[in-house]
């Protein structure tokens, strides 16, 4: 009940949380949608549509919902009751809905919109050298889960061989300029709050690609030159970038290790359901940070995580992450998190990291002050202004 929740409101403007144990990233967690306050008078049940109706969608943010037309657009207006209202320069923002990235890029071209975020990488060539093109960091990692309950993926030598045999530079060249090779689980562009540097740059990479070593590992595991290696199936969503990725990986593993991978493109929801059920050999994963702390990544591989659907059960890893979770000294905590990542990604090879992404955005040069959300890298319009 509410009494045992550990939350108090001593006055109208104060909220006090009492935690069971230390949690250094607690304030970062509060930006998750589940913590967004909603008005109990209207927000009685999910899917009732209260949030899309301007008369019941109560806001305490910099903007409030003024109009909502399903599948077309919605309008936000400046909230005069926002605590920091004087810093908000825009009077209103209209968000338009588009079926795909191309229609959005076209709408920018024809001046129907002033900002077009997260476009396809071809935009980089079209707008090269122009002020409109703004490249931002996406705080996300695309990787593959090898299922530990499927032979021979239960053998760490095989998992390591797959990791070492993939040429990520070639892969990124083939799938788009908005991708960059990654050998970490924690997203390449996630910052370490205590140092301001990228977290992954503060430790050695978990592993380095090495084709000769990969071939040797496969031989040691009993598959010299790929002989006798079973055909594994790779499940991935039938989205353009994932299909391109799958084909490159299939080609590389055939050429480099002489092993066959069967490709299985699935509808996004089917891919998700089968992954959750652990019904796959190899499965595509993508994780965009929920909050601005490496824990959002490391927690994925914990034995009891709902996202761990590949059979990882590593007591040593769990203990390192649990320890880091309660460590309040940022330097010691950073060390523990790096140790956990090195163990999972460079010691046991529980995942096959592939790449991180950049986001191509088009923004009219007269618009200033657009910032990025520190957790996901998404564009943030709170301080935007039009010159």
C-alpha positions in Angstrom: 0.0 0.0 0.0 0.9 3.7 -0.1 2.1 3.6 3.6 4.8 1.1 2.7 5.9 2.9 -0.5 8.5 5.1 1.3 7.2 8.3 -0.3 6.2 11.4 1.7 4.9 14.9 0.8 5.8 17.1 3.8 4.4 20.2 1.9 2.8 21.1 -1.4 6.1 21.4 -3.2 8.3 18.7 -1.7 8.4 15.0 -2.5 10.7 12.8 -0.3 11.7 9.3 -1.4 13.2 6.9 1.2 15.2 4.1 -0.6 15.8 0.6 0.7 19.4 0.8 -0.4 21.7 3.4 -2.1 21.0 4.1 -5.8 23.4 6.7 -7.2 21.4 7.1 -10.5 18.0 7.6 -8.8 17.5 11.1 -10.0 18.3 10.0 -13.6 15.6 7.3 -13.2 13.0 10.0 -12.5 13.1 11.0 -16.2 11.5 7.7 -17.2 7.8 8.0 -18.3 6.6 5.9 -15.4 7.6 8.7 -13.0 5.9 11.4 -15.0 3.2 12.8 -12.6 -0.4 12.6 -13.9 -3.6 14.0 -12.6 -5.5 11.3 -10.7 -8.8 13.1 -11.4 -8.4 12.2 -15.2 -5.8 9.5 -15.5 -8.0 6.8 -14.1 -7.0 4.0 -16.5 -4.6 3.3 -19.3 -5.8 3.4 -22.9 -8.8 5.6 -22.0 -7.3 8.4 -24.2 -7.1 11.0 -21.4 -3.5 11.8 -22.3 -4.4 12.8 -25.9 -7.3 15.0 -24.9 -6.3 18.6 -24.2 -9.1 19.0 -21.6 -7.7 16.1 -19.5 -4.0 16.1 -20.3 -2.7 18.1 -17.4 0.9 19.2 -17.8 3.6 20.5 -15.4 6.3 20.7 -18.1 7.4 23.6 -20.3 4.6 23.0 -22.8 1.0 21.7 -22.6 -1.2 19.8 -25.1 -3.4 22.3 -27.0 -4.7 20.1 -29.9 -4.4 16.5 -31.0 -5.5 15.2 -34.4 -4.8 11.4 -34.6 -2.3 10.4 -37.3 -1.9 14.0 -38.5 -0.4 16.3 -35.9 -0.6 17.7 -32.3 0.1 21.2 -31.0 2.0 22.1 -27.8 1.7 25.6 -26.3 4.0 27.3 -23.8 3.0 26.5 -20.2 2.8 29.8 -18.2 2.7 27.8 -15.0 6.0 26.0 -15.6 8.5 26.6 -12.8 11.0 28.0 -15.3 8.6 29.6 -17.8 10.8 32.6 -18.5 13.5 30.4 -20.0 11.0 29.0 -22.5 11.2 31.0 -25.7 8.8 29.2 -28.1 5.1 30.0 -27.9 4.0 26.8 -29.6 5.3 23.7 -31.4 3.4 21.6 -34.0 4.5 18.0 -34.3 3.5 16.3 -37.5 3.1 12.5 -38.0 4.9 10.9 -41.0 4.6 7.3 -42.3 8.4 7.1 -43.0 11.7 9.0 -42.9 11.5 9.8 -46.6 8.2 11.7 -46.3 9.6 13.6 -43.4 12.7 14.6 -45.4 10.5 15.7 -48.3 8.4 17.8 -45.9 11.6 19.6 -44.8 12.6 20.1 -48.4 9.2 21.7 -49.3 9.4 23.9 -46.1 6.4 22.2 -44.5 8.5 21.4 -41.4 11.4 23.2 -39.7 12.9 20.2 -38.0 13.1 16.7 -39.3 14.9 14.3 -36.8 16.4 10.8 -37.2 16.5 10.7 -41.0 18.1 8.0 -43.2 21.9 8.3 -43.7 21.5 9.4 -47.4 20.6 12.8 -46.0 24.3 13.2 -45.0 25.4 13.3 -48.7 22.5 15.5 -49.8 23.1 18.2 -47.2 26.9 17.9 -46.9 28.5 21.2 -45.9 25.1 22.8 -45.3 24.1 24.4 -42.0 20.8 22.5 -42.0 22.5 19.2 -41.3 23.0 18.5 -37.6 24.5 15.1 -36.7 23.9 14.0 -33.1 24.9 11.0 -31.1 22.3 8.3 -30.5 22.8 6.6 -27.2 22.1 3.1 -28.4 23.9 -0.2 -29.2 22.9 -2.7 -31.9 24.0 -6.2 -30.9 23.2 -9.9 -31.2 22.2 -12.4 -28.5 23.7 -15.9 -29.0 21.4 -18.3 -27.2 23.5 -20.2 -24.5 21.0 -23.0 -24.5 21.7 -23.9 -28.1 24.8 -26.0 -29.1 27.5 -25.0 -29.9 26.8 -21.4 -28.6 27.1 -22.8 -25.1 30.8 -22.9 -25.8 32.6 -19.6 -25.0 35.2 -20.4 -27.7 32.5 -20.4 -30.3 31.0 -17.2 -29.1 34.4 -15.6 -29.0 35.2 -16.9 -32.5 32.0 -15.3 -33.9 32.9 -12.0 -32.2 36.5 -11.9 -33.4 35.6 -12.9 -37.0 33.1 -10.1 -37.8 34.7 -7.0 -39.5 32.6 -4.2 -38.0 34.3 -1.5 -40.1 33.2 -3.3 -43.3 29.8 -3.9 -41.9 29.3 -0.2 -41.1 30.5 0.8 -44.6 27.9 -1.4 -46.1 24.9 -0.3 -44.0 25.3 3.4 -43.8 27.4 6.4 -42.8 25.3 6.9 -39.7 26.8 3.8 -38.0 30.0 3.3 -36.1 31.7 0.0 -35.1 31.1 -1.0 -31.5 32.7 -3.7 -29.3 31.0 -2.6 -26.1 27.5 -3.2 -24.6 27.4 0.2 -23.0 26.5 2.7 -25.8 29.5 4.4 -27.3 28.2 8.0 -26.7 27.0 7.5 -23.1 28.9 10.0 -20.9 30.4 9.3 -17.5 28.7 12.0 -15.4 31.6 12.3 -12.9 34.3 12.9 -15.6 32.3 14.2 -18.6 34.1 11.7 -20.9 32.5 8.8 -22.8 32.2 5.8 -20.4 33.6 3.3 -22.9 36.7 5.4 -23.6 37.8 5.1 -19.9 38.8 1.5 -20.2 40.4 -0.8 -22.8 38.0 -2.3 -25.4 36.6 -5.6 -24.2 38.1 -7.4 -27.2 39.7 -6.8 -30.6 38.8 -8.4 -33.9 41.3 -11.1 -34.9 40.5 -13.5 -37.7 43.4 -15.8 -37.1 42.5 -16.2 -33.5 38.8 -16.8 -34.4 39.8 -19.6 -36.7 42.0 -21.2 -34.0 39.2 -20.9 -31.5 36.8 -22.7 -33.8 39.4 -25.5 -34.4 39.9 -25.8 -30.6 36.1 -26.1 -30.2 36.1 -29.0 -32.6 35.2 -27.4 -35.9 38.4 -27.0 -37.9 37.8 -24.8 -40.9 34.1 -24.7 -40.0 33.8 -28.5 -40.6 30.8 -30.0 -38.9 29.5 -26.7 -37.6 25.7 -26.7 -37.5 23.7 -24.1 -39.5 22.5 -21.5 -37.1 19.4 -19.3 -37.7 19.6 -15.5 -37.2 16.3 -13.8 -36.3 16.0 -10.1 -37.0 13.2 -7.6 -37.7 12.5 -7.1 -41.4 13.6 -3.4 -41.3 15.9 -2.2 -44.0 19.0 -1.6 -41.8 18.6 -5.0 -40.0 18.2 -6.9 -43.3 21.4 -5.3 -44.7 23.2 -6.1 -41.4 22.0 -9.7 -41.5 23.3 -10.2 -45.1 26.7 -8.7 -44.3 27.1 -10.9 -41.2 26.0 -14.0 -43.2 28.6 -13.3 -45.9 31.4 -12.5 -43.5 30.9 -15.6 -41.3 30.8 -17.8 -44.5 33.9 -16.2 -45.9 35.9 -15.9 -42.7 34.9 -19.1 -40.7 33.2 -21.2 -43.4 30.0 -21.4 -41.3 26.5 -21.1 -42.6 23.9 -18.8 -41.0 20.3 -19.0 -42.1 18.5 -15.6 -42.2 15.0 -15.3 -40.7 13.4 -11.9 -41.2 10.4 -11.4 -38.9 7.8 -8.8 -38.2 9.0 -6.6 -35.3 6.4 -7.9 -32.8 7.1 -11.6 -33.7 10.9 -11.0 -33.4 10.3 -9.5 -29.9 7.9 -12.3 -28.8 10.3 -15.1 -29.9 13.2 -13.4 -28.3 11.4 -13.0 -25.0 10.5 -16.7 -25.2 14.1 -17.7 -25.8 13.1 -19.3 -29.1 16.1 -18.4 -31.3 19.8 -19.4 -32.1 21.0 -15.8 -32.8 18.8 -12.8 -32.3 19.1 -9.1 -33.1 19.0 -6.7 -30.1 19.0 -2.9 -29.9 19.0 -1.0 -26.7 18.6 2.8 -26.4 19.4 4.1 -22.9 16.5 4.5 -20.6 18.4 6.8 -18.3 21.8 8.4 -18.4 23.8 5.7 -16.5 25.7 2.6 -17.7 23.5 0.5 -15.4 20.7 0.7 -18.0 22.9 -1.5 -20.2 24.6 -3.7 -17.6 21.3 -4.7 -16.0 20.2 -6.3 -19.3 22.6 -9.3 -18.7 21.7 -9.9 -15.0 20.4 -13.5 -14.3 17.0 -12.1 -13.2 16.6 -9.5 -16.0 13.5 -9.8 -18.1 15.7 -8.8 -21.1 18.1 -11.6 -20.5 16.4 -14.2 -22.7 19.6 -16.0 -23.9 20.2 -18.1 -20.7 23.0 -16.0 -19.1 23.3 -16.9 -15.4 26.6 -15.6 -14.1 27.0 -15.1 -10.3 30.2 -13.3 -10.6 28.7 -10.8 -13.1 25.6 -10.3 -10.9 27.7 -9.7 -7.9 29.9 -7.0 -9.6 26.8 -5.2 -10.9 25.1 -5.4 -7.5 28.2 -4.0 -5.9 28.4 -1.1 -8.4 24.8 -0.4 -7.8 25.5 0.5 -4.1 28.9 2.1 -4.5 28.6 5.9 -4.0 32.2 6.7 -4.8 32.1 7.5 -8.6 35.7 6.3 -9.3 35.2 3.0 -7.5 31.8 2.5 -9.0 33.2 3.2 -12.5 35.8 0.5 -11.9 33.3 -2.1 -10.9 31.1 -1.3 -13.9 34.0 -1.6 -16.3 35.0 -4.9 -14.7 31.5 -6.2 -15.1 31.4 -5.2 -18.8 34.8 -6.7 -19.5 33.7 -10.0 -17.9 30.4 -10.2 -19.9 31.5 -8.9 -23.3 35.3 -9.6 -23.4 35.5 -12.6 -21.1 32.4 -14.7 -21.6 31.2 -13.1 -24.9 27.5 -13.2 -23.9 26.7 -10.8 -26.7 28.0 -9.9 -30.2 28.1 -6.1 -30.2 27.9 -4.6 -33.8 27.5 -0.9 -34.0 26.3 2.4 -32.5 24.5 5.0 -34.5 24.5 8.7 -35.2 21.3 10.6 -35.9 20.9 12.7 -39.0 18.7 15.7 -38.4 17.7 18.6 -40.5 17.1 21.9 -38.6 16.5 25.4 -40.1 19.6 27.4 -39.4 17.5 30.2 -37.8 16.4 27.8 -35.0 18.8 27.9 -32.0 19.0 26.3 -28.6 17.8 22.7 -29.5 19.6 20.4 -27.1 19.8 16.6 -26.6 18.2 14.5 -24.0 21.2 13.2 -21.9 19.7 9.7 -21.7 18.6 8.8 -25.3 20.2 11.6 -27.3 16.8 12.6 -28.7 16.2 16.3 -29.6 14.9 18.5 -26.8 13.0 21.7 -27.6 12.7 23.3 -24.1 15.3 26.0 -24.7 14.8 26.3 -28.5 14.4 29.8 -30.1 13.8 31.2 -33.6 16.1 34.0 -34.6 
